Amino acid sequence: MHIFNKKTISIILINIIVLINVFIILDYFQLRKMVYIMHPVEVNYEFDRLENDLPYNKKLGTVAVVGSYFAHGACINVEDSFAYKLQKMTGRKVYNFGVHGTGVADVLYQVQNGFFKKNNVNPEYVVLVLEPDMFQIMYKCFMTFFHTMERYKVLKYHTVDNEFVPCDVNFNLSDNMKVTSLMILLNDLRIKYIPFNNKFDYMKKYLTEIKLSLDEEYPAAKFVVVVYPSLKNKTDRWSEIEKEGIKVIDFSKEEYDFLVEEKYLDAQQYVYPNGLAWDYLLPTIIKKSGI
């Protein structure tokens, strides 16, 4: 007796077709909105909070703040954002280059492609606000079924080669490759089980490459990385980054765990740091960085 008769095979094939169509529909209407773009090619970012109207001391060097939601100031007023408060506390002109949904790959791209110069900024300090999800964003390099892009193209013109790409996603790498929502979902599951030390290795490569690019374009600029309090960021390895000439201010310690309480988060999603959180952290950041 055959286990798979014609009727069974037909049912299986129909179910596979239905499943594929479900994912295509989800891809088109929902999932494509969730995908991060890594190493975008010829992309113009919208820095909608680039400058503020606070007075500043023209004799002091400027600061460029880079990063994603935390740097930009998602779901909070401009007056409560990191960049605004940093300018208010130091008297330096602070430019906010934070962009929603981006990561260290985008910071590298911005530095290597002259985004500071395009906005007439010659920073004395470049401050990266490293939020917890940036370790995840490094691995999210796919576009969806209906979209394509050239990934990692920017790396071909600099010191980082294809070995820089996380091995966990090598199965999906090629220029203009189309991938489905199912592959995106499977990749998200894989990311969760990648050992933190592996993720840190790639974070270290990104940060080192950013530093090298800054040294080339802005030799006098000091690169500061602010590690925001989170269980996801806790590691003893941040000292490795400092050995590369990068100032790391690490708040991922138990004494700062209280900053994940609601009173220190935005009032809409209770995810992003508000003005109270930055009021608490900025004096330490300013003191340790020399800003």
KANOR-V26471 format. One record per backbone hydrogen bond with DSSP energy under -1.0 kcal/mol. CO is the residue of the C=O (numbers start at 1). NH is the residue of the N-H. Records with the same first field share a line. If there is no record, write none. Layout:
CO->NH, NH
This chain:
5->9
6->10
7->11
8->12
9->13
10->14
11->15
12->16
13->17
14->18
15->19
16->20
17->21
18->22
19->23
20->24
21->25
22->26
23->27
24->28
25->29
26->30, 31
27->32
30->33
31->34
46->48
47->50
50->96
57->60
62->124, 125
63->95
64->127
65->97
66->129
67->99
68->72
69->73, 74
73->76
77->80
78->81
81->85
82->86
83->87
84->88
85->89
86->90
87->91
91->57
93->63
95->65
99->102
103->107
104->108
105->109
106->110
107->111
108->112
109->113
110->115
111->114
114->118
116->121
117->120
124->222
125->64
126->224
127->66
128->226
130->228
131->134
132->135
133->137
134->138
136->139
137->140
139->141
144->147
149->176
153->156
154->157
155->158
161->164
162->165
166->169
167->170
169->172
170->173
174->177
180->184
181->185
182->186
183->187
184->188
185->189
186->190
187->191
188->192
190->193
191->194
195->199
196->200
197->201
198->202
199->203
200->204
201->205
202->206
203->207
204->208
205->209
206->210
207->211
208->212
209->213
210->214
211->215
212->216
213->217
214->218
218->221
222->126
223->247
224->128
225->249
226->130
227->251
237->240
238->242
239->243
241->244, 246
242->245
247->225
249->227
251->253
253->256
254->257
256->259
257->260
258->261
261->264
262->265
264->274
272->266
274->278
275->279
276->280
277->281
278->282
281->285
282->286
283->287
284->288
285->289
286->290
